[in-house]
């Protein structure tokens, strides 16, 4: 068994980590992002869940691109919602970032997200 080197991924095109973690980690042909809130690089949240979803996915996209990956490389996403009643609104925006074959996905409602966010999304991407 060979060991692959783990590499930290960081970009200024997405908000920096707000704790002791990395925006993403790459090992071999796989990138795993930390959850991305729907805020811009200055820490400002748009008002609506749709805008926060878009911003979250733009943050994911920027992180992936900084590692040489694209949204087409995403195989799994996890969506954390402050309110499951926003599921359809999030889905509508989410669908604009992915094409078939769609990644696998989990979506869960949580009691609270950092900084009062309405949505947080993390992904796993693999280059074939």
C-alpha positions, 0 to 999 in steps of 0.5 A: 500500500502506498501513502498519498500526500495530503494537500491543503486547498485554499483560495481567496476567491472563497471565504477563509476558514472561521476555525481550525480547519481547511477550506478543502483537502486534496489527497490523490485525485480526490478533494473534500471541501469543508462546509461552505456557508452562503456568504461572500469573501467579506463575510456578508450574507445575502438575505434570501436562502436562494442567494445564500445557496448560490453563494455557497455553491460559488464558494465550492466552485472557487475552491474546486477550481483552485485545485484544478477540479470542476463541478462536474467532478463532484460525486457527493454533496451534503446540504445543511438547511436551517429550515427544511421548508427551504428545500425546494428553493435550494433545489432550484438553485442547486440544479443550476450548478450540476448536470446529469449524472447528478452527484449523490446528495444528502440534505438535512435540517440542523438546529443552527448554522455558523454565523446565522447562515441559512444553508451550508454545502460541502462536497467530495470531488473525484477526477476520473 
